Each structure stands twice: as structure tokens, then as C-alpha cells.
């Protein structure tokens, strides 16, 4: 709103004061939200760095274990053990609320299975296949948690940017324009009051002269 595109009345002045107060209050709340989100983001970023290290470590370990299992038991037995798995892993996606923002919660199901539910017999395989299976289960679990952290970071960055734009709009556009309008209305009302006072004095002077 341009500063002079308002009608200079007392009701308009009161409305401007109310809107300025609301805008300043909203600006303060949004700044607190922005700062809180930034703190949370850096905490998640630190967690993501550790998670990526874990992904790399678990991947290398799983590949080493599967290579050993293939060398000892042969690729046919390793593939047979993999295809005999009774339960396939699944991913369940829900949400959690942080500072009024819905963030993803990703949970993997049927990742870790006991020896009885793996589908292959203990006597038909060596300990190397079991170790490889456990290593890949751990890797899958880590990947799922890493996906949750990465998605959370992206959503938090979007929310921080959106909140930052709203803070800047209030601070550099909305509030200054409202304050400019308030100064204009206040100045015009004072000017009108002076004009009325002068007019009244002039009328009283004419009446006294008559």
C-alpha cells in the first residue's frame, strides 16, 4: 500500500496502528521460527554427515561379506539363499511435526529376520552367507534412515527459505509502508485540525467585529 493512498480519518489511523502492531508481532514470531528452524537444520545436518559415513562403511562391509560368501559357497548358493527369503522388506512412510512443519518419518519393516524365517536351511549354507545377509540387512536399515534425514533436510531448507521471504516482506515492505501511511494520515489530521482551529478563530473574530 502506497503511503498516500489512504483516506486521512481517525478510524483509518486507528486501523493502521492495529495493523502495524499485528505485523510487528507476526514479524517477531516468524523471526523466532526462522532462527529455530536454522538451529534444527544444523542439528539434522550434523546427523546427516554421520549417517553418510555410516552408509559408506556399511556398504563396504556388505560388499566384502558378499564377496567372501561367493568365494566360499559359490554364486549359485548365494543367489539361492537370497531368492528363498520368505519376507520382503517394505517401507512405511508417516509424518512427524516439528515447529508446525510436517516432516517425513520413514520406517523399514521386515528388514531383520531370524534364521528360521530366512527360507534357507542352516545346514545348506555356511556362516559366510549368514554374515553377508546380516551385513546387507544393516545396510538397508541405514539407507532407510539416511533417506529420512535427507528428505527432512530438503523440507527444512524449503521452510527456512519460505519463512525468510515472509520475514523480509514484513520487515522491508509491509511494515515500512504501513508506518509511512500512518505518518501521512497523522500529519494530514494535524494539518486539518490546525486549519479548523484557524477557521474557528477567524469566524469568532468576524463575529466579535460585527
N, C-alpha and C positions, 0 to 999 in steps of 0.2 A: 504494500500500500504506500503510495507516494504521500509524503508528509502533508501536502496541502490539499489532497483530495478528500477532505473531511469537512463536515459542517461544524463550525465553531459554536457548540452549545455545551451547557454544563453536563447534560446527560451523556454526550459524546465523550467529554473529558473524563467522567467517572468510568465509562466503559473502557476507555483507553488505559486508565490506571489499573483496572481489573485485569485486562488482557496482558499488560506488561508484567504484573505480579505473577500471573499464571505462567507466562512464557519464561520468566526468570526461574520460577520453581521447577518447571519442566527441564530447563537447561541444566540446572544443578543436578537433578535426578539422572538425566542422560549422561552427564559427565561422570557421575559416580558409577553408572552402569558400564560405560566405556572403559574406565580405569579398572574396574573389577574384572571385566572380560579379558583385558590385556594381561592382568596378573594370572588369571586362569589359563590363558593361552600359553604363556611361558611355562607354566607347570606341565601342561599337556605336551608342549614341545620337548621338554626335558625327558618326559616319559617316552615320547616317540623316538628320540635318539637312542635310548636304552633298548627300546623294542627292536629297532633296526639292527642293532648289534646282536640281539638275541636271534633274530631271523637268520642273519648271516651265519652265526655259529651253529644253529640247529640245522640249517640246510647243509652245511659242510659235513656235519656229523651224520646226517641221514644218508647222504651220498656215499660216505665212507662205509657205513654199515651195509648198505645195499650192494656195494661193490664186493665187499668181503663175502656176503651171503651168496652172491652169484658165483664167486670164485670157488667156494667150498661146496655148495649144494648144486650149482648149475642153474642156468637161467630158467629152464623148464620148471624146476621145483619152486623157484621163487615166484614165477608167474602163476603157477598152480595155487600156491598159498594165497596169493593176492586175490585171485578170482573166487576162491572158496569162502571169502568173508561173508558172514551171514547178514550183517547190518551195515548199511552205507551211512557215512556221516551226513548230517544235514545242518543247515544254518538257520537259526531263528533270530529275526530282527524285531526289536521293540524300541522304545524310546525312554529317555530319562530327561528330567527337567533341571536345567542349571540357569539361574538368573532369568527365568521366564522364557528360556530358549529350549526347544526340543532337540536333544542330541541323540544320536543313534546308540543303541546297545545291541551288540552282535554276540550271539552265543552259539557255539558249536555243540551239536548233540551226536551221540554215538561215535565219538572220536576214540575214546579209550575203551577197549573191550578186553574182557578177561579171556584166558586161554580156551575156555570151554565154548565161547561164542565166536571164536575166530574162524571156525569152519574146517580147520585142518588139524589132523591128529598130531599129538606130541611126538609119537614115535616116527612119524613120516617126515619130520623136519628136524633141523638142527637148531641149536641155540642161536646161531647166527641169523637165521630168518626171523626169529622172535625179537632179537635185538634190533634188526632193521625195521620191523613193524613198530616197535616202541618208539624208535627214533623218528619215524615218519608221523606217528600219532602226535608226538611232541611238536614237530614242525608245523603240522596242520593247526594245532591249538594256538601256536604262536602267531601264525599267519592271520588267523581269525581275529585275534586280539589286536594285531597290528592294523588290520583293516578298520576296526572300530576307532582306533586312535587317529588314523589318517583322515577318516571321514569327519570325525569330531573337530580336528584342526581346520579343515576346509570350511565347515559350517561356522565355526567360531570366527574365522577370518572374515567371512561374509557379514556376519552380525556386527563385528567391530567396525567394518567399513561403513555399514549402513548407519550405525549409531553415530559414528564420527561425522557423517554428512549431515545428520539431523542436528547435532551439536553446533556445527559450523553455520548451518542455516539460521538457527535461532540466534547465535552469537553475533553474526556479521550481517544478517539481513532483517530477520523478523523483529528482534528487539530494537535495533537502531531505528528502523522505520516507525515502529510504534512510538518510541521516545521522541522522534522528530515530529510526528503528528501531535503528540501531547504538548510539546513546546509551542507548536503553531497555534493549537486551539487555546492554550493558556494565554499566549501573547495576544491573540485576537479578542478573547474575552476581556482581558485587562484593558485593551485599547477601546473596546466598545463601552466598558464601564467608565473610562475617562471621558469618552465622548458624551455619554449620558449625563455625567456629572457636570460637564461644561455646559451642556444644553439646558439642564435644570437651573444652573446659576444664571444663564442668560435670560431664561424665562422669568426667574424671580426678579432679576434686575429690571426687566421691562415692566413687570407688574408694579414694582416699587416706584418706578419713574412715573407710571400713569396715576 
